[in-house]
Structure formats: C-alpha cells, structure tokens
C-alpha cells in the first residue's frame, strides 16, 4: 500500500471509529507461518480456524486500538509475513 492509500484508509477508519476502539483484524496465513503471526501479538489470543485441506489458517484478533495509525502500523508489521492475506 502506498502513502495515498494509507491516507484514504486512515480517513475511513477515523470516520467509522471513535478512538480508542475495539478493532477486528482478520488474517489468513499459509501452513507453517502461524508462529510468525502469533509472535507479533504475544498478549492476544486469536480465534483460529484451519482451512479444509489444512493449507491455511485464519486468525481473528479483536484488539483495543488507540488510533487509526496504530491499526495501519499493525497491518504494516504483518505484511512482512510472506503469503499472509489481510481481510
């Protein structure tokens, strides 16, 4: 995502949330990458669901976020995991 897209996303977040707010993150990660994602959120317990064939696992985190920038920073940090899909 480039800076223009981040700014648009920030505006949308700020329109829909009054910070701090509970924010839901949903990620899909390939088999074997789960520990990398969990390491980024050591103080949070996700809901996990394996795909039918077991090749992917979906994770849902509900976290209290202080600002739209914190949400964007979280997406930036998880984007370093190869094969991760953020929903």
PyMOL Python script that loads the backbone (N, CA, C, O; Angstrom):
from pymol import cmd

cmd.read_pdbstr("""\
ATOM      1  N   UNK A   1       0.847  -1.173   0.000  1.00  0.00           N
ATOM      2  CA  UNK A   1       0.000   0.000   0.000  1.00  0.00           C
ATOM      3  C   UNK A   1       0.894   1.238   0.000  1.00  0.00           C
ATOM      4  O   UNK A   1       1.864   1.308   0.755  1.00  0.00           O
ATOM      5  N   UNK A   2       0.574   2.187  -0.826  1.00  0.00           N
ATOM      6  CA  UNK A   2       1.369   3.409  -0.858  1.00  0.00           C
ATOM      7  C   UNK A   2       0.781   4.445   0.105  1.00  0.00           C
ATOM      8  O   UNK A   2      -0.270   4.220   0.704  1.00  0.00           O
ATOM      9  N   UNK A   3       1.465   5.573   0.246  1.00  0.00           N
ATOM     10  CA  UNK A   3       1.057   6.606   1.202  1.00  0.00           C
ATOM     11  C   UNK A   3      -0.342   7.139   0.926  1.00  0.00           C
ATOM     12  O   UNK A   3      -1.088   7.431   1.861  1.00  0.00           O
ATOM     13  N   UNK A   4      -0.709   7.269  -0.352  1.00  0.00           N
ATOM     14  CA  UNK A   4      -2.035   7.774  -0.693  1.00  0.00           C
ATOM     15  C   UNK A   4      -3.113   6.804  -0.228  1.00  0.00           C
ATOM     16  O   UNK A   4      -4.144   7.226   0.296  1.00  0.00           O
ATOM     17  N   UNK A   5      -2.882   5.508  -0.415  1.00  0.00           N
ATOM     18  CA  UNK A   5      -3.844   4.504   0.040  1.00  0.00           C
ATOM     19  C   UNK A   5      -3.930   4.475   1.554  1.00  0.00           C
ATOM     20  O   UNK A   5      -5.015   4.313   2.112  1.00  0.00           O
ATOM     21  N   UNK A   6      -2.784   4.632   2.231  1.00  0.00           N
ATOM     22  CA  UNK A   6      -2.794   4.668   3.693  1.00  0.00           C
ATOM     23  C   UNK A   6      -3.604   5.858   4.191  1.00  0.00           C
ATOM     24  O   UNK A   6      -4.360   5.738   5.155  1.00  0.00           O
ATOM     25  N   UNK A   7      -3.450   6.993   3.546  1.00  0.00           N
ATOM     26  CA  UNK A   7      -4.181   8.187   3.969  1.00  0.00           C
ATOM     27  C   UNK A   7      -5.682   7.995   3.787  1.00  0.00           C
ATOM     28  O   UNK A   7      -6.466   8.389   4.650  1.00  0.00           O
ATOM     29  N   UNK A   8      -6.083   7.397   2.678  1.00  0.00           N
ATOM     30  CA  UNK A   8      -7.507   7.128   2.442  1.00  0.00           C
ATOM     31  C   UNK A   8      -8.038   6.140   3.480  1.00  0.00           C
ATOM     32  O   UNK A   8      -9.135   6.323   4.008  1.00  0.00           O
ATOM     33  N   UNK A   9      -7.266   5.097   3.773  1.00  0.00           N
ATOM     34  CA  UNK A   9      -7.661   4.106   4.771  1.00  0.00           C
ATOM     35  C   UNK A   9      -7.783   4.772   6.144  1.00  0.00           C
ATOM     36  O   UNK A   9      -8.733   4.506   6.880  1.00  0.00           O
ATOM     37  N   UNK A  10      -6.824   5.636   6.491  1.00  0.00           N
ATOM     38  CA  UNK A  10      -6.854   6.348   7.775  1.00  0.00           C
ATOM     39  C   UNK A  10      -8.137   7.181   7.885  1.00  0.00           C
ATOM     40  O   UNK A  10      -8.797   7.185   8.923  1.00  0.00           O
ATOM     41  N   UNK A  11      -8.476   7.881   6.806  1.00  0.00           N
ATOM     42  CA  UNK A  11      -9.698   8.689   6.804  1.00  0.00           C
ATOM     43  C   UNK A  11     -10.932   7.822   7.022  1.00  0.00           C
ATOM     44  O   UNK A  11     -11.826   8.193   7.784  1.00  0.00           O
ATOM     45  N   UNK A  12     -10.987   6.671   6.358  1.00  0.00           N
ATOM     46  CA  UNK A  12     -12.124   5.765   6.523  1.00  0.00           C
ATOM     47  C   UNK A  12     -12.202   5.239   7.953  1.00  0.00           C
ATOM     48  O   UNK A  12     -13.286   5.165   8.531  1.00  0.00           O
ATOM     49  N   UNK A  13     -11.064   4.879   8.518  1.00  0.00           N
ATOM     50  CA  UNK A  13     -11.045   4.403   9.905  1.00  0.00           C
ATOM     51  C   UNK A  13     -11.551   5.494  10.843  1.00  0.00           C
ATOM     52  O   UNK A  13     -12.365   5.234  11.730  1.00  0.00           O
ATOM     53  N   UNK A  14     -11.066   6.706  10.642  1.00  0.00           N
ATOM     54  CA  UNK A  14     -11.450   7.809  11.524  1.00  0.00           C
ATOM     55  C   UNK A  14     -12.928   8.168  11.386  1.00  0.00           C
ATOM     56  O   UNK A  14     -13.527   8.676  12.334  1.00  0.00           O
ATOM     57  N   UNK A  15     -13.522   7.913  10.229  1.00  0.00           N
ATOM     58  CA  UNK A  15     -14.949   8.161  10.041  1.00  0.00           C
ATOM     59  C   UNK A  15     -15.803   7.125  10.765  1.00  0.00           C
ATOM     60  O   UNK A  15     -16.899   7.438  11.230  1.00  0.00           O
ATOM     61  N   UNK A  16     -15.301   5.886  10.861  1.00  0.00           N
ATOM     62  CA  UNK A  16     -16.105   4.795  11.401  1.00  0.00           C
ATOM     63  C   UNK A  16     -15.819   4.446  12.860  1.00  0.00           C
ATOM     64  O   UNK A  16     -16.594   3.718  13.480  1.00  0.00           O
ATOM     65  N   UNK A  17     -14.739   4.944  13.407  1.00  0.00           N
ATOM     66  CA  UNK A  17     -14.358   4.596  14.776  1.00  0.00           C
ATOM     67  C   UNK A  17     -14.098   5.857  15.588  1.00  0.00           C
ATOM     68  O   UNK A  17     -13.622   6.866  15.066  1.00  0.00           O
ATOM     69  N   UNK A  18     -14.419   5.781  16.869  1.00  0.00           N
ATOM     70  CA  UNK A  18     -14.047   6.821  17.834  1.00  0.00           C
ATOM     71  C   UNK A  18     -12.931   6.211  18.683  1.00  0.00           C
ATOM     72  O   UNK A  18     -13.174   5.305  19.479  1.00  0.00           O
ATOM     73  N   UNK A  19     -11.729   6.705  18.512  1.00  0.00           N
ATOM     74  CA  UNK A  19     -10.547   6.104  19.151  1.00  0.00           C
ATOM     75  C   UNK A  19     -10.430   6.523  20.601  1.00  0.00           C
ATOM     76  O   UNK A  19     -10.730   7.669  20.936  1.00  0.00           O
ATOM     77  N   UNK A  20     -10.001   5.619  21.470  1.00  0.00           N
ATOM     78  CA  UNK A  20      -9.656   4.221  21.237  1.00  0.00           C
ATOM     79  C   UNK A  20     -10.906   3.384  20.947  1.00  0.00           C
ATOM     80  O   UNK A  20     -12.012   3.711  21.378  1.00  0.00           O
ATOM     81  N   UNK A  21     -10.694   2.300  20.205  1.00  0.00           N
ATOM     82  CA  UNK A  21     -11.818   1.458  19.801  1.00  0.00           C
ATOM     83  C   UNK A  21     -11.374   0.007  19.658  1.00  0.00           C
ATOM     84  O   UNK A  21     -10.204  -0.289  19.414  1.00  0.00           O
ATOM     85  N   UNK A  22     -12.342  -0.881  19.816  1.00  0.00           N
ATOM     86  CA  UNK A  22     -12.108  -2.299  19.582  1.00  0.00           C
ATOM     87  C   UNK A  22     -12.093  -2.520  18.073  1.00  0.00           C
ATOM     88  O   UNK A  22     -13.057  -2.183  17.386  1.00  0.00           O
ATOM     89  N   UNK A  23     -11.013  -3.080  17.561  1.00  0.00           N
ATOM     90  CA  UNK A  23     -10.861  -3.288  16.128  1.00  0.00           C
ATOM     91  C   UNK A  23     -10.639  -4.770  15.867  1.00  0.00           C
ATOM     92  O   UNK A  23      -9.910  -5.430  16.608  1.00  0.00           O
ATOM     93  N   UNK A  24     -11.264  -5.295  14.819  1.00  0.00           N
ATOM     94  CA  UNK A  24     -11.131  -6.705  14.468  1.00  0.00           C
ATOM     95  C   UNK A  24     -10.187  -6.843  13.279  1.00  0.00           C
ATOM     96  O   UNK A  24     -10.413  -6.269  12.213  1.00  0.00           O
ATOM     97  N   UNK A  25      -9.133  -7.609  13.485  1.00  0.00           N
ATOM     98  CA  UNK A  25      -8.190  -7.952  12.427  1.00  0.00           C
ATOM     99  C   UNK A  25      -8.467  -9.376  11.995  1.00  0.00           C
ATOM    100  O   UNK A  25      -8.682 -10.249  12.836  1.00  0.00           O
ATOM    101  N   UNK A  26      -8.464  -9.622  10.691  1.00  0.00           N
ATOM    102  CA  UNK A  26      -8.626 -10.980  10.162  1.00  0.00           C
ATOM    103  C   UNK A  26      -7.488 -11.243   9.187  1.00  0.00           C
ATOM    104  O   UNK A  26      -7.238 -10.463   8.268  1.00  0.00           O
ATOM    105  N   UNK A  27      -6.810 -12.356   9.411  1.00  0.00           N
ATOM    106  CA  UNK A  27      -5.674 -12.736   8.583  1.00  0.00           C
ATOM    107  C   UNK A  27      -5.797 -14.191   8.177  1.00  0.00           C
ATOM    108  O   UNK A  27      -6.352 -15.011   8.907  1.00  0.00           O
ATOM    109  N   UNK A  28      -5.270 -14.500   7.001  1.00  0.00           N
ATOM    110  CA  UNK A  28      -5.136 -15.888   6.553  1.00  0.00           C
ATOM    111  C   UNK A  28      -3.658 -16.097   6.276  1.00  0.00           C
ATOM    112  O   UNK A  28      -3.036 -15.343   5.528  1.00  0.00           O
ATOM    113  N   UNK A  29      -3.102 -17.147   6.900  1.00  0.00           N
ATOM    114  CA  UNK A  29      -1.676 -17.404   6.719  1.00  0.00           C
ATOM    115  C   UNK A  29      -1.461 -18.832   6.234  1.00  0.00           C
ATOM    116  O   UNK A  29      -2.210 -19.736   6.602  1.00  0.00           O
ATOM    117  N   UNK A  30      -0.428 -19.036   5.402  1.00  0.00           N
ATOM    118  CA  UNK A  30      -0.114 -20.379   4.929  1.00  0.00           C
ATOM    119  C   UNK A  30       0.410 -21.250   6.066  1.00  0.00           C
ATOM    120  O   UNK A  30       0.931 -20.757   7.066  1.00  0.00           O
ATOM    121  N   UNK A  31       0.258 -22.542   5.883  1.00  0.00           N
ATOM    122  CA  UNK A  31       0.756 -23.517   6.840  1.00  0.00           C
ATOM    123  C   UNK A  31       2.233 -23.255   7.129  1.00  0.00           C
ATOM    124  O   UNK A  31       3.032 -23.086   6.207  1.00  0.00           O
ATOM    125  N   UNK A  32       2.588 -23.222   8.403  1.00  0.00           N
ATOM    126  CA  UNK A  32       3.966 -23.001   8.815  1.00  0.00           C
ATOM    127  C   UNK A  32       4.282 -21.568   9.180  1.00  0.00           C
ATOM    128  O   UNK A  32       5.308 -21.307   9.808  1.00  0.00           O
ATOM    129  N   UNK A  33       3.421 -20.625   8.799  1.00  0.00           N
ATOM    130  CA  UNK A  33       3.646 -19.199   9.096  1.00  0.00           C
ATOM    131  C   UNK A  33       2.888 -18.737  10.345  1.00  0.00           C
ATOM    132  O   UNK A  33       3.011 -17.583  10.757  1.00  0.00           O
ATOM    133  N   UNK A  34       2.112 -19.632  10.940  1.00  0.00           N
ATOM    134  CA  UNK A  34       1.305 -19.276  12.101  1.00  0.00           C
ATOM    135  C   UNK A  34       2.144 -18.722  13.251  1.00  0.00           C
ATOM    136  O   UNK A  34       1.759 -17.719  13.852  1.00  0.00           O
ATOM    137  N   UNK A  35       3.286 -19.347  13.576  1.00  0.00           N
ATOM    138  CA  UNK A  35       4.086 -18.818  14.689  1.00  0.00           C
ATOM    139  C   UNK A  35       4.571 -17.386  14.452  1.00  0.00           C
ATOM    140  O   UNK A  35       4.702 -16.613  15.401  1.00  0.00           O
ATOM    141  N   UNK A  36       4.834 -17.033  13.213  1.00  0.00           N
ATOM    142  CA  UNK A  36       5.279 -15.674  12.909  1.00  0.00           C
ATOM    143  C   UNK A  36       4.190 -14.661  13.240  1.00  0.00           C
ATOM    144  O   UNK A  36       4.469 -13.603  13.804  1.00  0.00           O
ATOM    145  N   UNK A  37       2.952 -14.989  12.889  1.00  0.00           N
ATOM    146  CA  UNK A  37       1.847 -14.087  13.173  1.00  0.00           C
ATOM    147  C   UNK A  37       1.602 -14.004  14.680  1.00  0.00           C
ATOM    148  O   UNK A  37       1.456 -12.913  15.229  1.00  0.00           O
ATOM    149  N   UNK A  38       1.558 -15.145  15.337  1.00  0.00           N
ATOM    150  CA  UNK A  38       1.309 -15.153  16.775  1.00  0.00           C
ATOM    151  C   UNK A  38       2.389 -14.384  17.541  1.00  0.00           C
ATOM    152  O   UNK A  38       2.100 -13.769  18.568  1.00  0.00           O
ATOM    153  N   UNK A  39       3.611 -14.416  17.053  1.00  0.00           N
ATOM    154  CA  UNK A  39       4.707 -13.706  17.712  1.00  0.00           C
ATOM    155  C   UNK A  39       4.500 -12.193  17.685  1.00  0.00           C
ATOM    156  O   UNK A  39       5.008 -11.485  18.554  1.00  0.00           O
ATOM    157  N   UNK A  40       3.767 -11.696  16.706  1.00  0.00           N
ATOM    158  CA  UNK A  40       3.501 -10.263  16.621  1.00  0.00           C
ATOM    159  C   UNK A  40       2.445  -9.802  17.628  1.00  0.00           C
ATOM    160  O   UNK A  40       2.337  -8.610  17.915  1.00  0.00           O
ATOM    161  N   UNK A  41       1.668 -10.748  18.163  1.00  0.00           N
ATOM    162  CA  UNK A  41       0.595 -10.436  19.109  1.00  0.00           C
ATOM    163  C   UNK A  41       0.696 -11.322  20.352  1.00  0.00           C
ATOM    164  O   UNK A  41      -0.226 -12.086  20.637  1.00  0.00           O
ATOM    165  N   UNK A  42       1.801 -11.231  21.095  1.00  0.00           N
ATOM    166  CA  UNK A  42       2.019 -12.163  22.201  1.00  0.00           C
ATOM    167  C   UNK A  42       1.006 -12.040  23.340  1.00  0.00           C
ATOM    168  O   UNK A  42       0.823 -12.990  24.101  1.00  0.00           O
ATOM    169  N   UNK A  43       0.359 -10.909  23.466  1.00  0.00           N
ATOM    170  CA  UNK A  43      -0.577 -10.694  24.576  1.00  0.00           C
ATOM    171  C   UNK A  43      -2.034 -10.876  24.177  1.00  0.00           C
ATOM    172  O   UNK A  43      -2.936 -10.532  24.941  1.00  0.00           O
ATOM    173  N   UNK A  44      -2.271 -11.416  22.982  1.00  0.00           N
ATOM    174  CA  UNK A  44      -3.635 -11.582  22.493  1.00  0.00           C
ATOM    175  C   UNK A  44      -3.865 -13.026  22.047  1.00  0.00           C
ATOM    176  O   UNK A  44      -2.978 -13.674  21.491  1.00  0.00           O
ATOM    177  N   UNK A  45      -5.071 -13.506  22.305  1.00  0.00           N
ATOM    178  CA  UNK A  45      -5.440 -14.859  21.901  1.00  0.00           C
ATOM    179  C   UNK A  45      -6.413 -14.762  20.731  1.00  0.00           C
ATOM    180  O   UNK A  45      -7.493 -14.189  20.868  1.00  0.00           O
ATOM    181  N   UNK A  46      -6.036 -15.318  19.586  1.00  0.00           N
ATOM    182  CA  UNK A  46      -6.920 -15.232  18.416  1.00  0.00           C
ATOM    183  C   UNK A  46      -7.926 -16.374  18.375  1.00  0.00           C
ATOM    184  O   UNK A  46      -7.765 -17.393  19.048  1.00  0.00           O
ATOM    185  N   UNK A  47      -8.951 -16.182  17.580  1.00  0.00           N
ATOM    186  CA  UNK A  47      -9.783 -17.299  17.152  1.00  0.00           C
ATOM    187  C   UNK A  47      -9.082 -17.857  15.920  1.00  0.00           C
ATOM    188  O   UNK A  47      -8.740 -17.112  15.001  1.00  0.00           O
ATOM    189  N   UNK A  48      -8.872 -19.163  15.903  1.00  0.00           N
ATOM    190  CA  UNK A  48      -8.166 -19.803  14.785  1.00  0.00           C
ATOM    191  C   UNK A  48      -9.072 -20.826  14.127  1.00  0.00           C
ATOM    192  O   UNK A  48      -9.872 -21.496  14.781  1.00  0.00           O
ATOM    193  N   UNK A  49      -8.923 -20.928  12.815  1.00  0.00           N
ATOM    194  CA  UNK A  49      -9.667 -21.957  12.083  1.00  0.00           C
ATOM    195  C   UNK A  49      -8.813 -22.417  10.913  1.00  0.00           C
ATOM    196  O   UNK A  49      -8.391 -21.609  10.085  1.00  0.00           O
ATOM    197  N   UNK A  50      -8.563 -23.713  10.849  1.00  0.00           N
ATOM    198  CA  UNK A  50      -7.789 -24.287   9.750  1.00  0.00           C
ATOM    199  C   UNK A  50      -8.680 -24.434   8.518  1.00  0.00           C
ATOM    200  O   UNK A  50      -9.883 -24.669   8.632  1.00  0.00           O
ATOM    201  N   UNK A  51      -8.079 -24.294   7.356  1.00  0.00           N
ATOM    202  CA  UNK A  51      -8.827 -24.492   6.115  1.00  0.00           C
ATOM    203  C   UNK A  51      -9.160 -25.974   5.957  1.00  0.00           C
ATOM    204  O   UNK A  51      -8.608 -26.825   6.655  1.00  0.00           O
ATOM    205  N   UNK A  52     -10.045 -26.259   5.058  1.00  0.00           N
ATOM    206  CA  UNK A  52     -10.499 -27.637   4.854  1.00  0.00           C
ATOM    207  C   UNK A  52      -9.334 -28.586   4.561  1.00  0.00           C
ATOM    208  O   UNK A  52      -9.276 -29.690   5.104  1.00  0.00           O
ATOM    209  N   UNK A  53      -8.416 -28.156   3.710  1.00  0.00           N
ATOM    210  CA  UNK A  53      -7.275 -29.004   3.360  1.00  0.00           C
ATOM    211  C   UNK A  53      -6.089 -28.814   4.291  1.00  0.00           C
ATOM    212  O   UNK A  53      -5.083 -29.510   4.157  1.00  0.00           O
ATOM    213  N   UNK A  54      -6.191 -27.892   5.225  1.00  0.00           N
ATOM    214  CA  UNK A  54      -5.124 -27.666   6.187  1.00  0.00           C
ATOM    215  C   UNK A  54      -3.948 -26.863   5.663  1.00  0.00           C
ATOM    216  O   UNK A  54      -2.908 -26.790   6.317  1.00  0.00           O
ATOM    217  N   UNK A  55      -4.098 -26.259   4.491  1.00  0.00           N
ATOM    218  CA  UNK A  55      -3.003 -25.486   3.909  1.00  0.00           C
ATOM    219  C   UNK A  55      -2.901 -24.074   4.470  1.00  0.00           C
ATOM    220  O   UNK A  55      -1.851 -23.438   4.376  1.00  0.00           O
ATOM    221  N   UNK A  56      -3.992 -23.584   5.055  1.00  0.00           N
ATOM    222  CA  UNK A  56      -4.056 -22.223   5.585  1.00  0.00           C
ATOM    223  C   UNK A  56      -4.755 -22.242   6.934  1.00  0.00           C
ATOM    224  O   UNK A  56      -5.504 -23.165   7.255  1.00  0.00           O
ATOM    225  N   UNK A  57      -4.495 -21.204   7.713  1.00  0.00           N
ATOM    226  CA  UNK A  57      -5.208 -20.993   8.963  1.00  0.00           C
ATOM    227  C   UNK A  57      -5.679 -19.548   8.992  1.00  0.00           C
ATOM    228  O   UNK A  57      -4.919 -18.631   8.680  1.00  0.00           O
ATOM    229  N   UNK A  58      -6.945 -19.351   9.370  1.00  0.00           N
ATOM    230  CA  UNK A  58      -7.444 -17.986   9.520  1.00  0.00           C
ATOM    231  C   UNK A  58      -7.360 -17.601  10.998  1.00  0.00           C
ATOM    232  O   UNK A  58      -7.599 -18.418  11.887  1.00  0.00           O
ATOM    233  N   UNK A  59      -7.018 -16.354  11.229  1.00  0.00           N
ATOM    234  CA  UNK A  59      -6.882 -15.807  12.572  1.00  0.00           C
ATOM    235  C   UNK A  59      -7.744 -14.566  12.676  1.00  0.00           C
ATOM    236  O   UNK A  59      -7.741 -13.719  11.782  1.00  0.00           O
ATOM    237  N   UNK A  60      -8.476 -14.461  13.763  1.00  0.00           N
ATOM    238  CA  UNK A  60      -9.249 -13.258  14.053  1.00  0.00           C
ATOM    239  C   UNK A  60      -8.797 -12.740  15.410  1.00  0.00           C
ATOM    240  O   UNK A  60      -8.857 -13.446  16.417  1.00  0.00           O
ATOM    241  N   UNK A  61      -8.350 -11.506  15.413  1.00  0.00           N
ATOM    242  CA  UNK A  61      -7.926 -10.835  16.640  1.00  0.00           C
ATOM    243  C   UNK A  61      -8.852  -9.656  16.883  1.00  0.00           C
ATOM    244  O   UNK A  61      -9.113  -8.877  15.967  1.00  0.00           O
ATOM    245  N   UNK A  62      -9.347  -9.517  18.086  1.00  0.00           N
ATOM    246  CA  UNK A  62     -10.070  -8.317  18.480  1.00  0.00           C
ATOM    247  C   UNK A  62      -9.188  -7.600  19.489  1.00  0.00           C
ATOM    248  O   UNK A  62      -8.866  -8.132  20.551  1.00  0.00           O
ATOM    249  N   UNK A  63      -8.809  -6.389  19.134  1.00  0.00           N
ATOM    250  CA  UNK A  63      -7.862  -5.658  19.964  1.00  0.00           C
ATOM    251  C   UNK A  63      -8.315  -4.219  20.153  1.00  0.00           C
ATOM    252  O   UNK A  63      -8.877  -3.603  19.247  1.00  0.00           O
ATOM    253  N   UNK A  64      -8.061  -3.694  21.349  1.00  0.00           N
ATOM    254  CA  UNK A  64      -8.324  -2.287  21.607  1.00  0.00           C
ATOM    255  C   UNK A  64      -7.179  -1.495  20.992  1.00  0.00           C
ATOM    256  O   UNK A  64      -6.022  -1.655  21.379  1.00  0.00           O
ATOM    257  N   UNK A  65      -7.509  -0.652  20.045  1.00  0.00           N
ATOM    258  CA  UNK A  65      -6.508   0.133  19.334  1.00  0.00           C
ATOM    259  C   UNK A  65      -6.657   1.600  19.711  1.00  0.00           C
ATOM    260  O   UNK A  65      -7.776   2.108  19.789  1.00  0.00           O
ATOM    261  N   UNK A  66      -5.537   2.288  19.948  1.00  0.00           N
ATOM    262  CA  UNK A  66      -5.600   3.680  20.383  1.00  0.00           C
ATOM    263  C   UNK A  66      -5.894   4.676  19.258  1.00  0.00           C
ATOM    264  O   UNK A  66      -6.384   5.775  19.514  1.00  0.00           O
ATOM    265  N   UNK A  67      -5.593   4.290  18.006  1.00  0.00           N
ATOM    266  CA  UNK A  67      -5.749   5.251  16.903  1.00  0.00           C
ATOM    267  C   UNK A  67      -5.769   4.533  15.567  1.00  0.00           C
ATOM    268  O   UNK A  67      -5.445   3.349  15.473  1.00  0.00           O
ATOM    269  N   UNK A  68      -6.152   5.266  14.545  1.00  0.00           N
ATOM    270  CA  UNK A  68      -6.121   4.718  13.193  1.00  0.00           C
ATOM    271  C   UNK A  68      -4.682   4.419  12.779  1.00  0.00           C
ATOM    272  O   UNK A  68      -4.437   3.458  12.050  1.00  0.00           O
ATOM    273  N   UNK A  69      -3.735   5.226  13.233  1.00  0.00           N
ATOM    274  CA  UNK A  69      -2.333   4.983  12.894  1.00  0.00           C
ATOM    275  C   UNK A  69      -1.854   3.661  13.489  1.00  0.00           C
ATOM    276  O   UNK A  69      -1.054   2.965  12.864  1.00  0.00           O
ATOM    277  N   UNK A  70      -2.323   3.302  14.680  1.00  0.00           N
ATOM    278  CA  UNK A  70      -1.949   2.032  15.292  1.00  0.00           C
ATOM    279  C   UNK A  70      -2.472   0.858  14.466  1.00  0.00           C
ATOM    280  O   UNK A  70      -1.798  -0.165  14.346  1.00  0.00           O
ATOM    281  N   UNK A  71      -3.665   1.003  13.900  1.00  0.00           N
ATOM    282  CA  UNK A  71      -4.225  -0.037  13.030  1.00  0.00           C
ATOM    283  C   UNK A  71      -3.353  -0.179  11.781  1.00  0.00           C
ATOM    284  O   UNK A  71      -3.002  -1.291  11.386  1.00  0.00           O
ATOM    285  N   UNK A  72      -3.012   0.935  11.173  1.00  0.00           N
ATOM    286  CA  UNK A  72      -2.176   0.910   9.973  1.00  0.00           C
ATOM    287  C   UNK A  72      -0.807   0.317  10.285  1.00  0.00           C
ATOM    288  O   UNK A  72      -0.281  -0.475   9.503  1.00  0.00           O
ATOM    289  N   UNK A  73      -0.234   0.693  11.414  1.00  0.00           N
ATOM    290  CA  UNK A  73       1.070   0.142  11.812  1.00  0.00           C
ATOM    291  C   UNK A  73       1.004  -1.372  11.980  1.00  0.00           C
ATOM    292  O   UNK A  73       1.955  -2.080  11.652  1.00  0.00           O
ATOM    293  N   UNK A  74      -0.116  -1.862  12.489  1.00  0.00           N
ATOM    294  CA  UNK A  74      -0.291  -3.308  12.649  1.00  0.00           C
ATOM    295  C   UNK A  74      -0.320  -3.992  11.292  1.00  0.00           C
ATOM    296  O   UNK A  74       0.325  -5.023  11.097  1.00  0.00           O
ATOM    297  N   UNK A  75      -1.067  -3.423  10.354  1.00  0.00           N
ATOM    298  CA  UNK A  75      -1.104  -4.005   9.008  1.00  0.00           C
ATOM    299  C   UNK A  75       0.278  -3.972   8.347  1.00  0.00           C
ATOM    300  O   UNK A  75       0.643  -4.908   7.636  1.00  0.00           O
ATOM    301  N   UNK A  76       1.026  -2.933   8.570  1.00  0.00           N
ATOM    302  CA  UNK A  76       2.380  -2.853   8.012  1.00  0.00           C
ATOM    303  C   UNK A  76       3.256  -3.944   8.611  1.00  0.00           C
ATOM    304  O   UNK A  76       4.021  -4.586   7.891  1.00  0.00           O
ATOM    305  N   UNK A  77       3.154  -4.164   9.925  1.00  0.00           N
ATOM    306  CA  UNK A  77       4.010  -5.174  10.563  1.00  0.00           C
ATOM    307  C   UNK A  77       3.675  -6.589  10.088  1.00  0.00           C
ATOM    308  O   UNK A  77       4.583  -7.397   9.895  1.00  0.00           O
ATOM    309  N   UNK A  78       2.396  -6.904   9.898  1.00  0.00           N
ATOM    310  CA  UNK A  78       2.045  -8.258   9.457  1.00  0.00           C
ATOM    311  C   UNK A  78       2.312  -8.466   7.972  1.00  0.00           C
ATOM    312  O   UNK A  78       2.433  -9.604   7.520  1.00  0.00           O
ATOM    313  N   UNK A  79       2.404  -7.380   7.211  1.00  0.00           N
ATOM    314  CA  UNK A  79       2.626  -7.516   5.771  1.00  0.00           C
ATOM    315  C   UNK A  79       3.996  -8.105   5.449  1.00  0.00           C
ATOM    316  O   UNK A  79       4.252  -8.485   4.306  1.00  0.00           O
ATOM    317  N   UNK A  80       4.865  -8.183   6.432  1.00  0.00           N
ATOM    318  CA  UNK A  80       6.192  -8.762   6.218  1.00  0.00           C
ATOM    319  C   UNK A  80       6.166 -10.290   6.212  1.00  0.00           C
ATOM    320  O   UNK A  80       7.165 -10.929   5.881  1.00  0.00           O
ATOM    321  N   UNK A  81       5.028 -10.874   6.577  1.00  0.00           N
ATOM    322  CA  UNK A  81       4.884 -12.335   6.580  1.00  0.00           C
ATOM    323  C   UNK A  81       4.508 -12.773   5.164  1.00  0.00           C
ATOM    324  O   UNK A  81       3.447 -12.414   4.652  1.00  0.00           O
ATOM    325  N   UNK A  82       5.377 -13.537   4.554  1.00  0.00           N
ATOM    326  CA  UNK A  82       5.157 -13.982   3.175  1.00  0.00           C
ATOM    327  C   UNK A  82       3.904 -14.843   3.079  1.00  0.00           C
ATOM    328  O   UNK A  82       3.720 -15.783   3.852  1.00  0.00           O
ATOM    329  N   UNK A  83       3.042 -14.507   2.115  1.00  0.00           N
ATOM    330  CA  UNK A  83       1.832 -15.286   1.861  1.00  0.00           C
ATOM    331  C   UNK A  83       0.652 -14.894   2.696  1.00  0.00           C
ATOM    332  O   UNK A  83      -0.438 -15.430   2.490  1.00  0.00           O
ATOM    333  N   UNK A  84       0.813 -13.969   3.646  1.00  0.00           N
ATOM    334  CA  UNK A  84      -0.293 -13.550   4.507  1.00  0.00           C
ATOM    335  C   UNK A  84      -1.309 -12.749   3.706  1.00  0.00           C
ATOM    336  O   UNK A  84      -0.949 -11.925   2.866  1.00  0.00           O
ATOM    337  N   UNK A  85      -2.584 -13.006   3.983  1.00  0.00           N
ATOM    338  CA  UNK A  85      -3.678 -12.244   3.394  1.00  0.00           C
ATOM    339  C   UNK A  85      -4.400 -11.546   4.535  1.00  0.00           C
ATOM    340  O   UNK A  85      -4.849 -12.191   5.482  1.00  0.00           O
ATOM    341  N   UNK A  86      -4.509 -10.238   4.443  1.00  0.00           N
ATOM    342  CA  UNK A  86      -5.239  -9.453   5.434  1.00  0.00           C
ATOM    343  C   UNK A  86      -6.616  -9.154   4.862  1.00  0.00           C
ATOM    344  O   UNK A  86      -6.736  -8.685   3.731  1.00  0.00           O
ATOM    345  N   UNK A  87      -7.650  -9.424   5.642  1.00  0.00           N
ATOM    346  CA  UNK A  87      -9.023  -9.182   5.185  1.00  0.00           C
ATOM    347  C   UNK A  87      -9.572  -7.937   5.865  1.00  0.00           C
ATOM    348  O   UNK A  87     -10.716  -7.554   5.621  1.00  0.00           O
TER     349      UNK A  87
END
""", "prot")
cmd.dss("prot")
cmd.show_as("cartoon", "prot")
cmd.util.cbc("prot")
cmd.orient("prot")
